[in-house]
Amino acid sequence: MQVLQVQLAVAADPAEVGRARRWVRSRLLALDVDPGEPYVETLVLVVSELVTNAVVHTGRPAVLRLVWPPGAGPLRVEVADASDTPPAPRCAGQDACNGRGLELVELLCARWGWYPEDSGKRVWCEIARAEEPIGVAVGVTVLAI
């Protein structure tokens, strides 16, 4: 099984969020993904939120990685940064203009989490590409995770 991994270095500049969104769309086009697929806008939004969190809350560069397994398995988005501060979902007020990023990630993704890495951390999430239950294929058996 061949897994495609692509990554993008992101500078510590909020303008990089738009570049990350454009980069994801270009990767999807290169893979001949139909832009109308239901998961495409979810993927772009989640990338936008995670990259925003990395560059705005840490003030440091980050690395965005997409992990694309073959078939209909979930896509994995990872953003690594040099801050060891854990991501902390906030409870934004009704009129707040920000503070909902991780809440969106939690609602839109099959799973998400983070782990410490070197002197920083890696925040990751998985996005379902199909309406099927999320699972890991082993031979012909699907194990729920």
VEXTOR-51866 format. One line per 10 residues: number of its first residue (from 1); for each residue z, y, x of N, C-alpha, C, CB. Coordinates in pm, 1 decimal. Atoms other than C-alpha are relative to their C-alpha. Glycine has a CB too. Layout:
residues N
NUM = Z,Y,X,Z,Y,X,Z,Y,X,Z,Y,X ~ ...;
END
This chain:
residues 145
1 = 0.0,-116.8,84.1,0.0,0.0,0.0,0.0,123.1,88.6,120.6,-0.2,-95.7 ~ 9.7,-121.4,-78.9,-107.5,331.6,149.5,53.6,117.3,-81.0,-145.7,25.7,44.2 ~ -59.3,-116.1,64.3,98.5,638.3,61.5,-52.1,123.5,71.2,156.4,-5.9,2.9 ~ 48.9,-124.8,-56.9,-53.8,981.9,113.3,115.2,97.5,10.0,-115.1,59.1,-84.8 ~ -100.2,-103.7,-19.6,179.4,1242.5,261.2,-69.3,121.0,59.6,116.6,-49.4,91.6 ~ 52.6,-125.2,-53.0,78.8,1603.9,313.0,114.0,99.6,2.9,-120.1,53.5,-85.3 ~ -107.3,-98.2,-6.6,296.1,1891.2,419.6,-51.4,135.9,40.8,106.8,-45.1,96.1 ~ 33.2,-140.0,-23.4,288.8,2267.5,448.4,122.8,71.5,53.6,-51.2,67.9,-129.7 ~ -107.7,-84.1,-51.9,504.6,2491.7,666.3,0.6,129.5,-80.4,-17.8,28.5,153.8 ~ -16.0,-117.8,84.1,639.3,2781.2,460.3,89.2,99.6,73.5,60.1,-37.4,-139.6;
11 = -78.6,-103.9,-66.8,758.4,3106.2,618.3,111.6,48.9,-92.4,-90.7,118.4,42.6 ~ -114.2,-52.5,75.9,1081.3,3275.1,508.6,-39.2,130.5,-68.7,122.7,22.4,92.8 ~ 53.3,-117.2,69.1,896.3,3513.1,276.9,-29.7,-42.2,-143.7,-129.4,56.5,71.8 ~ 25.9,36.7,139.3,895.7,3504.7,-105.4,-149.0,-4.2,-35.8,70.0,97.1,-90.9 ~ 144.3,4.6,26.1,516.8,3567.3,-95.6,-57.3,-138.5,29.7,-72.8,105.8,84.2 ~ 44.8,134.7,-33.9,485.5,3214.8,46.2,2.0,-94.3,-120.5,86.7,-56.6,110.6 ~ -8.0,85.3,119.1,570.3,3070.5,-296.2,-137.9,-10.3,-65.3,104.4,55.9,-101.4 ~ 135.4,1.4,56.1,228.1,3170.0,-430.9,-95.1,-80.5,86.9,-52.4,142.2,-16.1 ~ 84.3,79.2,-90.3,62.0,3022.4,-123.6,27.4,-149.3,-17.6,23.9,41.7,146.8 ~ -34.9,141.1,20.6,250.5,2695.6,-180.3,-62.4,-51.9,-130.2,154.3,-18.1,-3.2;
21 = 62.4,42.2,126.6,128.2,2681.3,-542.4,-150.3,-20.7,18.7,25.9,105.0,-111.5 ~ 145.1,12.7,-23.9,-232.4,2742.7,-432.7,-29.8,-123.1,85.9,-55.6,128.0,69.0 ~ 18.6,115.7,-87.2,-197.6,2478.5,-160.2,9.9,-129.3,-79.6,103.5,0.5,113.2 ~ -14.9,120.4,82.5,-73.5,2218.5,-412.0,-124.4,-19.1,-85.1,126.3,9.2,-89.9 ~ 120.8,11.8,83.2,-366.3,2293.4,-643.1,-119.5,-45.3,85.0,-31.9,135.5,-69.4 ~ 111.7,40.9,-86.1,-608.4,2257.3,-349.9,12.2,-147.0,40.5,-5.9,88.8,125.6 ~ -20.2,141.8,-32.0,-454.5,1920.7,-253.5,-40.7,-86.4,-119.7,148.5,-27.2,39.0 ~ 36.3,75.7,120.1,-496.8,1802.2,-613.1,-151.4,-6.9,-15.9,63.4,63.3,-125.0 ~ 146.6,0.3,8.9,-862.2,1907.1,-614.7,-60.3,-92.3,105.1,-55.6,142.6,17.0 ~ 50.8,86.9,-106.9,-917.8,1729.1,-282.1,16.2,-147.6,-35.2,72.4,30.2,131.7;
31 = -23.4,138.0,42.0,-780.5,1412.8,-443.1,-73.3,-33.0,-129.9,149.3,-24.9,-17.1 ~ 75.4,17.5,125.3,-1014.0,1453.6,-744.4,90.8,-19.1,-121.3,-93.5,-119.1,12.1 ~ -89.7,6.3,114.7,-720.2,1495.7,-979.7,-50.9,97.2,-105.5,147.3,33.1,41.0 ~ 39.8,-83.9,112.0,-818.6,1631.2,-1320.1,109.0,106.1,-20.5,-22.4,-85.5,-130.5 ~ -101.6,-104.7,17.5,-643.3,1972.4,-1350.0,65.2,-3.0,-137.9,-62.0,135.9,23.0 ~ -56.8,10.8,133.4,-581.2,1887.1,-1715.6,101.9,-111.2,-15.1,-108.4,-20.3,-97.9 ~ -100.8,106.4,7.1,-356.9,1591.1,-1632.1,135.5,62.8,-35.7,8.8,-78.9,136.1 ~ -126.0,-58.5,46.5,-19.4,1647.7,-1801.3,99.4,34.5,110.9,64.9,-93.7,-94.9 ~ -100.1,-23.3,-104.8,180.5,1631.4,-1477.3,-36.6,113.2,95.9,20.5,-126.3,78.8 ~ 45.0,-98.4,-99.0,-25.0,1892.0,-1285.3,80.8,129.4,-9.4,-149.3,29.9,-18.9;
41 = -75.7,-125.3,12.9,144.6,2202.6,-1426.0,147.2,-20.4,31.7,-15.0,57.2,-141.0 ~ -139.1,31.5,-36.1,483.9,2033.2,-1391.3,14.9,-0.8,151.4,43.3,-136.9,-59.3 ~ -4.7,5.6,-146.0,410.5,1963.4,-1025.1,-3.5,140.3,60.0,-116.7,-83.7,54.1 ~ 12.2,-135.4,-53.6,304.0,2322.5,-958.0,127.5,80.9,-26.6,-122.1,71.1,-61.7 ~ -122.5,-72.8,33.4,610.3,2463.3,-1138.1,117.7,-46.8,85.2,33.2,-17.1,-148.4 ~ -110.6,53.7,-79.2,852.2,2233.3,-957.0,-12.7,42.2,146.3,4.5,-153.6,-10.9 ~ 21.6,-47.4,-137.5,697.6,2318.0,-618.9,40.6,146.3,10.2,-148.6,-18.3,42.9 ~ -33.5,-142.0,0.4,729.3,2686.0,-705.9,151.5,20.8,1.8,-61.4,68.8,-122.7 ~ -145.1,-15.4,7.5,1097.6,2648.6,-794.4,69.6,-43.7,128.7,54.5,-79.5,-117.1 ~ -67.2,49.4,-120.1,1195.0,2440.7,-491.5,-30.9,85.5,122.4,-40.2,-143.8,26.8;
51 = 34.2,-87.1,-113.3,1006.6,2658.6,-242.8,70.4,134.3,-15.3,-153.8,20.3,10.1 ~ -72.7,-125.8,23.8,1154.5,2971.3,-403.1,145.0,-14.9,42.8,-7.8,41.3,-149.3 ~ -140.0,21.1,-39.0,1504.0,2826.7,-364.4,14.8,-2.7,150.8,53.5,-130.1,-59.9 ~ -11.4,12.4,-145.8,1440.3,2741.6,-1.2,-14.2,134.5,69.1,-104.9,-96.5,53.3 ~ 23.2,-123.6,-75.4,1300.6,3077.1,110.2,88.6,114.8,-46.1,-144.8,40.7,-11.7 ~ -81.7,-111.1,49.1,1505.0,3309.8,-113.0,147.6,-21.4,31.8,-19.0,17.2,-150.9 ~ -143.6,21.9,-17.3,1846.8,3146.5,-89.6,40.4,-28.9,143.6,44.2,-113.0,-86.7 ~ -37.1,25.7,-139.2,1831.3,3048.9,276.9,-48.4,110.0,93.0,-56.0,-133.4,45.2 ~ 56.6,-101.0,-88.5,1618.2,3328.1,420.5,-61.3,-60.6,125.4,106.0,100.0,38.5 ~ 54.3,72.0,-115.9,1468.1,3068.2,655.0,-129.1,-71.2,-39.1,103.4,-102.0,55.4;
61 = 121.3,76.6,30.3,1137.5,2883.2,685.3,34.0,-136.3,-58.6,-85.2,-17.3,126.0 ~ -19.1,131.6,61.3,1090.8,2554.0,504.6,-126.6,-81.9,20.7,34.0,12.4,-152.1 ~ 116.5,88.2,-3.4,856.8,2256.8,496.7,-10.0,-67.5,-136.2,10.4,-106.2,116.3 ~ 30.0,64.0,127.7,701.7,2141.7,169.0,-77.9,-126.7,28.2,-79.7,95.0,-94.6 ~ 71.6,126.3,-17.5,592.5,1779.0,154.2,-26.4,-61.3,-137.0,80.7,-98.5,90.3 ~ 35.4,77.7,118.1,407.5,1590.7,-119.6,-21.5,-143.8,44.2,-127.4,57.5,-70.9 ~ 15.8,142.1,-28.2,431.4,1212.2,-117.3,-67.5,-60.2,-122.8,139.2,-70.5,32.0 ~ 88.1,42.7,107.6,154.4,1057.4,-325.9,-24.1,-149.8,10.4,-133.5,77.2,4.1 ~ 24.6,144.9,-6.1,182.7,680.7,-384.1,-124.7,-36.3,-79.5,121.8,-78.4,-53.5 ~ 117.1,42.2,76.8,-121.4,491.1,-507.3,41.5,-42.8,-141.1,-73.4,-115.7,72.1;
71 = -27.8,43.5,136.9,-149.3,398.3,-873.8,63.4,109.9,-82.2,90.0,-121.3,0.6 ~ -58.7,-96.1,93.6,56.2,564.9,-1142.4,147.4,27.0,28.7,-15.6,-50.2,-141.9 ~ -140.7,-23.5,-34.6,391.0,578.0,-961.0,30.6,148.4,7.2,34.4,-66.6,133.3 ~ -38.3,-141.0,-2.3,588.0,901.8,-948.6,-37.9,68.8,131.0,149.1,13.2,-23.2 ~ 23.7,-85.3,-117.6,493.7,1182.9,-711.9,135.6,46.8,50.6,-93.7,123.1,-34.4 ~ -124.7,-50.3,-57.9,764.4,1293.8,-474.0,-29.4,133.9,66.1,60.9,-101.7,103.0 ~ 6.0,-132.2,-60.5,811.6,1657.5,-379.4,125.3,14.5,83.9,-11.6,114.3,-107.8 ~ -115.1,-21.1,-87.6,1036.3,1738.6,-83.6,-11.7,137.9,62.8,9.1,-110.6,109.7 ~ -4.2,-127.8,-70.1,1139.3,2074.5,57.8,118.6,-5.0,95.4,11.4,121.5,-100.3 ~ -103.9,2.0,-103.0,1331.8,2078.0,384.9,19.3,141.4,52.0,-36.8,-97.5,116.1;
81 = -29.0,-131.1,-58.1,1505.7,2388.9,514.3,112.9,-13.3,100.9,36.9,102.9,-110.0 ~ -97.6,4.1,-108.6,1746.1,2478.8,793.0,139.6,44.6,-42.4,-47.2,85.9,113.4 ~ -133.5,-35.6,48.3,2044.9,2563.3,572.9,74.1,-126.3,-40.0,-8.0,98.8,-119.5 ~ -77.1,117.2,38.9,2322.8,2310.0,532.0,74.4,20.4,-132.5,98.8,-35.0,109.6 ~ -62.6,-27.5,129.3,2436.0,2469.5,203.9,-66.9,-84.1,-108.2,-8.9,150.9,-34.9 ~ 59.6,85.2,104.3,2388.3,2221.0,-81.1,-61.8,83.5,-112.0,106.0,-94.9,-58.3 ~ 54.8,-70.7,115.8,2168.0,2323.4,-373.2,102.8,-5.2,-113.1,-136.8,-62.6,-45.3 ~ -100.3,-6.7,105.5,2386.7,2435.6,-661.3,-63.3,52.9,-127.9,118.8,89.0,42.6 ~ 52.9,-48.0,127.7,2250.2,2449.0,-1015.0,94.2,105.0,-58.6,-19.4,-117.7,-99.7 ~ -80.2,-107.6,59.4,2365.1,2765.2,-1189.7,-19.6,-0.7,-150.8,-38.7,138.7,59.8;
91 = 10.2,-15.0,144.2,2423.9,2845.0,-1551.2,-39.8,145.4,-25.1,135.7,-38.1,-73.4 ~ 50.0,-136.5,17.8,2205.0,3151.4,-1609.0,26.3,47.0,-142.4,-150.9,7.9,32.3 ~ -18.5,-59.7,132.1,2283.2,3385.6,-1894.5,-133.4,15.9,-70.7,70.3,135.6,11.5 ~ 122.2,-11.6,79.7,2032.2,3437.5,-2174.7,-94.2,107.4,51.3,34.9,28.8,-143.1 ~ 83.1,-111.8,-44.0,1908.9,3766.0,-2028.8,-28.5,-1.4,150.1,66.5,129.6,-36.8 ~ 19.5,6.8,-145.2,1909.8,3657.0,-1663.9,-147.3,-23.7,32.8,87.3,-112.0,61.6 ~ 139.1,15.4,-44.7,1577.0,3680.3,-1478.1,-15.8,-114.0,99.2,-49.7,129.3,62.8 ~ 7.6,111.6,-94.4,1662.4,3400.6,-1237.7,120.6,-90.4,-20.1,-6.8,50.9,146.9 ~ -114.1,89.6,7.5,1905.2,3114.8,-1184.4,-25.9,-127.7,-79.1,114.4,71.9,-60.0 ~ 31.4,118.6,79.4,1722.2,2844.4,-1378.1,-82.3,-104.3,75.4,-73.6,40.9,-123.7;
101 = 90.7,86.0,-75.8,1520.2,2677.3,-1099.6,40.4,-145.5,3.3,-11.0,49.5,138.4 ~ -43.1,139.4,-8.4,1726.0,2364.4,-1047.2,18.7,-62.1,-137.8,129.4,-10.2,79.0 ~ -8.1,51.0,137.5,1786.1,2333.1,-1420.7,-138.9,-45.7,-46.8,56.8,109.3,-96.2 ~ 137.0,40.5,32.5,1407.2,2325.7,-1468.9,-38.7,-128.1,72.4,-98.2,111.3,35.6 ~ 31.1,120.3,-77.9,1370.4,2069.9,-1191.3,66.1,-121.2,-65.3,47.4,15.4,147.8 ~ -71.1,111.9,62.4,1633.2,1850.5,-1357.0,-64.4,-40.5,-132.5,146.8,36.6,-22.6 ~ 59.9,29.9,130.3,1465.2,1877.1,-1698.1,-140.7,-58.4,10.6,-4.1,125.3,-83.9 ~ 140.6,38.4,-9.9,1107.5,1822.8,-1577.8,-24.8,-125.0,83.6,-77.9,112.9,57.4 ~ 22.0,109.6,-94.4,1156.8,1550.4,-1319.1,72.9,-126.2,-43.5,45.2,40.4,139.9 ~ -63.6,128.1,28.2,1237.0,1183.3,-1347.7,133.5,-10.9,73.4,-92.6,-116.0,39.8;
111 = -121.3,2.0,-82.0,1493.8,1220.6,-1068.1,-9.2,115.4,97.9,17.5,-137.1,75.2 ~ -1.9,-97.4,-108.4,1602.1,1478.3,-813.5,131.4,-15.1,74.1,-18.3,145.5,-53.2 ~ -122.2,3.6,-78.4,1857.7,1512.5,-540.1,-20.6,72.9,131.9,44.5,-144.9,24.8 ~ 8.9,-62.5,-132.0,1919.5,1628.6,-186.6,83.4,-82.8,96.5,48.5,149.4,-3.4 ~ -82.5,62.3,-103.0,2057.7,1503.0,139.7,-3.0,86.1,125.0,-48.6,-143.8,31.2 ~ -2.6,-74.6,-125.2,2167.9,1660.4,467.1,-98.7,-61.5,98.5,142.5,2.2,59.8 ~ 98.3,46.6,-97.9,1914.7,1638.3,746.7,8.3,90.2,122.6,-145.1,-0.3,-60.0 ~ -16.5,-77.6,-123.5,1970.1,1749.2,1106.3,95.2,116.3,-27.3,-138.2,52.3,53.2 ~ -87.7,-115.5,24.2,2108.2,2104.0,1076.4,-29.3,65.3,-134.3,-15.7,103.2,111.9 ~ 35.1,-56.3,129.8,1969.7,2157.5,727.0,12.3,-103.4,-110.4,-141.0,55.9,3.1;
121 = -0.1,93.4,112.4,1887.3,1966.3,411.0,-141.9,-22.5,-48.5,88.5,52.0,-114.8 ~ 126.7,30.6,65.3,1602.9,1809.8,215.4,29.6,-16.2,-148.7,-67.4,-129.7,60.5 ~ -10.2,9.8,145.6,1576.7,1864.8,-160.8,-125.5,-72.1,-45.9,15.1,142.5,-69.3 ~ 114.3,79.5,42.7,1352.4,1614.8,-337.9,4.3,-19.6,-151.5,-1.9,-136.6,72.7 ~ 8.2,37.2,140.6,1233.0,1526.9,-685.0,-118.7,-92.5,-18.7,-12.2,125.2,-91.0 ~ 109.8,89.1,33.8,1005.3,1272.6,-847.3,-53.3,38.3,-137.2,45.3,-148.6,2.8 ~ 67.9,-40.2,122.7,752.1,1358.0,-1116.0,-86.0,-116.3,-47.8,-86.3,128.3,22.2 ~ 78.5,109.7,57.2,608.6,1091.5,-1345.3,-144.1,46.4,-21.4,62.5,-49.1,-134.2 ~ 141.4,-29.2,23.2,227.8,1079.2,-1355.7,-50.8,-64.4,-127.6,-83.3,-47.0,117.4 ~ 43.8,71.9,119.7,211.1,855.4,-1662.8,113.9,-1.3,-100.5,-45.3,-145.1,34.4;
131 = -100.7,9.1,105.5,394.7,804.9,-1988.1,86.3,-124.0,13.2,-66.3,1.0,-135.3 ~ -74.1,124.0,-18.0,522.8,472.2,-1858.6,137.7,29.0,58.9,-77.9,-97.3,90.4 ~ -130.9,-18.7,-61.4,886.7,424.2,-1754.9,-12.5,10.0,151.8,94.0,-115.0,-38.1 ~ -1.5,-14.4,-144.9,962.3,527.7,-1399.1,52.2,-129.6,59.8,87.2,121.8,44.5 ~ -46.9,121.2,-65.6,996.5,228.9,-1168.0,-70.7,-16.2,133.1,-23.1,-123.5,-89.0 ~ 61.2,30.6,-128.7,907.1,85.0,-832.6,-70.2,-133.6,-13.7,105.9,-2.7,115.6 ~ 74.9,125.7,12.7,633.5,-177.1,-829.6,26.4,-88.0,120.8,-151.8,27.0,-14.8 ~ -18.7,99.1,-105.1,714.2,-488.6,-629.6,-83.0,-120.1,-42.8,153.9,-37.6,21.6 ~ 92.0,104.4,46.7,424.6,-733.7,-652.2,-50.2,37.4,-137.1,68.4,-139.4,-3.1 ~ 38.2,-30.6,137.8,365.2,-749.1,-1025.9,121.4,31.3,-86.3,-77.6,-116.2,-60.2;
141 = -122.5,-26.4,73.8,727.2,-687.4,-1125.1,35.3,146.9,16.4,116.1,-91.3,48.7 ~ -43.7,-137.7,-8.5,852.5,-339.4,-1207.5,151.9,1.2,-12.2,-67.2,88.1,-110.0 ~ -145.8,-11.5,-0.5,1214.6,-270.6,-1119.0,36.9,141.2,-40.1,59.7,-35.8,139.4 ~ -43.3,-133.2,42.6,1376.0,20.4,-1301.1,94.4,55.5,104.6,68.6,-4.1,-139.9 ~ -90.6,-63.9,-95.0,1547.5,270.0,-1076.1,70.0,115.9,-63.6,-74.3,45.9,123.5;
END
